[in-house]
Structures are given as C-alpha cells and as structure tokens.
Amino acid sequence: MTAATVEKPKRLTVHWGRWLPAYGVYVALAALVLVNAVITDNFLAWENLRIQLVQVAPVVIVALGMAVVIGTEGVDLSVGAVMALAAAVVPIYLGYGAVPAVAMALLGGVVVGLVNGGLIAGVGLQPIVATLALLVAGRGIALVISDGKLKEIRNADLVAFGNGELLGLPYSVWLAGALTVLVALLVRKTVFGRQLVAVGGNRPAAQLAGLPVRRVLIGVYVLSAVLASIAGVLAVARIQSSDASQVGQLYELSAITAVVVGGTPLTGGKVRVLGTVAGALLMQLVVATLIKHDLRSSIAEMVQAVIIVAAVYAARERGTR
C-alpha cells in the first residue's frame, strides 16, 4: 500500500458560524434554566413559572409578527403604538360587548398594517421611516381617542380572557402557543410563506420571477399590526385597565430583540419562529433572574444589550462565511 492510497481520517469540525445563530438561543435558554434551578429559590415552583409565562406571552405574540416582517428584510417600529391604539379602542366599544370591542381593536390593527404596507410597498418608503412615523402618530391618536385618561375595564368576559385559565394554564399562554403554531404553519407550509422568504432573500429576483412582492409586503405588515392589536387587547384584559400612554411601551424593542436573538437574520430571507419564541423566553428570564437577585434594572438592560450585540455579530459572521 502506497502513501498515496492512505486516507487520512476526517476531522470532525464544528461550524460555529452556522451552529450558533441556529441553536445558540436554545442552549442559552437551557443553561439559564439550569442555573436558576440551582441558585434561585423556588424557581421551578409552578407559581413562578406561571408568572414568567404570563409576562412573556404578549411579547411572544408581538415578536411573531416582527419575525415575518424582518423575514422580508423590513422592520415594524409601530407595534407598541398599535398596542396602545387597541387599548384605547376597546373601552369605547365595550358597551356593545367584548366581541365587538375586540373586533374593532383588530380592525384598527388592519388599518395600521395597510397604511404601513402601502407606504412601504406602494410609495417606496424605507420600512424604518414608514413605521417610525406610525410609532409617533399611532400613540398620539391613541391618546386623543382615550382623552389621555386611564379607563377601567369591568367587562367580565374580557377580564376572564386576560386572567382565566384552561387546564391550569392562563388563556394568554394558550393564545401565544396557538399563534406560534399558526405562524409557523404560515411560514413553512403555505405559498405566502414561501413568497415572503423569497422576497426577503432577494427582492429584485422575486420581482423578476413574477411574485406579488407588493401584496406580500402589505400582508406581512397587516399580520404584524393585527398580532400587536391582539397583544394590546390581552394587556388591557390582564391589568383590567386601559392606559394608552403606557400600554405597549418599548415593545418594539423587545420584539426585535426576541427575533434577532432567536436567529432570524436582519438581512431577511429566513424566519425562525421557534427561535423567536425561545428568544423572548430567554430575554424574559434574563431580566427576571437579575431582578430576583437584587440587581438594578439598568444592569438587566446592559446584559440585554450585550446579548443583542452577540446575536447580531454571530449572524453577521455566518453571513460572511
């Protein structure tokens, strides 16, 4: 046997640039849970876990919409304002019942989504510019509608929606789980899902291929706004009051963080739905852990910032390979 015929054993290498964006969030989440199980008193107690799930549910719902928007290489900065609009609209129509009030709040989300999508797909504005305008104007409209006043929610059906349970889990958690499944099916199993990924991956090529780019863009911004409206209704039902000046504050940043940490690239062309949910859970546990151990909220914000930078850097490294 000659030296030329001797095959050297192949070395197993880990492609960190590929592995980290795809699975890093799950490893980090599992590690944080294990650490908390050891160092945090009563962390695994059901009441504590229930509180964490209730708090993260609206973030997950908003982040799902943000994920599909970012999948088209866009961004939606208006989601917090849409939540405030929903919070302002609900008390106005509660006299007709919970269902009409929720329906009108969702209709408001559709209108905002159409405006965002129209400005981006029709007029040609950059997503950050168009949605930034709605971020400011939307909350202003919400304050005008509500007269800038906090309003109590006393409708029993709506309060039950925000605070009731099914099989030991709050309705909000069931709702977030159901919407996660629906968005995952939309992205992976439908023509629309394949189109939005294609648009985000290469918009000029998608246009040349005859894909309905404008319709897809409008559709994802409508979906994002409707999901934000659902989160706004949920927030109002849970706290049993409507304060347009506070509902949805900084939710756009929380949603973007969950999406980025979950592995969806800001350059579009991919949507990681389960990664987005894991990202939201990770950031929720990071904040809860630091607060539980008597660290200031400013420290929690700095830790979040480091995680975001690391996630974006990992995604960038993957893109350059």
Secondary structure, DSSP 8 states (H G I E B T S, - for coil): --GGG----------HHHHHHHHHHHHHHHHHHHHHHHHSTTTTSHHHHHHHHHHHHHHHHHHHHHHHHHHTT---TTHHHHHHHHHHHHHHHGGG-HHHHHHHHHHHHHHHHHHHHIIIIII---HHHHHHHHHHHHHHHHHHHTTT--EE---HHHHHHHH-EETTEEHHHHHHHHHHHHHHHHHHHSHHHHHHHHHHH-HHHHHHTT--HHHHHHHHHHHHHHHHHHHHHHHHHHHTEE-TTTTTTTHHHHHHHHHHHTT--TT-S---HHHHHHHHHHHHHHHHHHHHTT--HHHHHHHHHHHHHHHHHHHHHHHH-
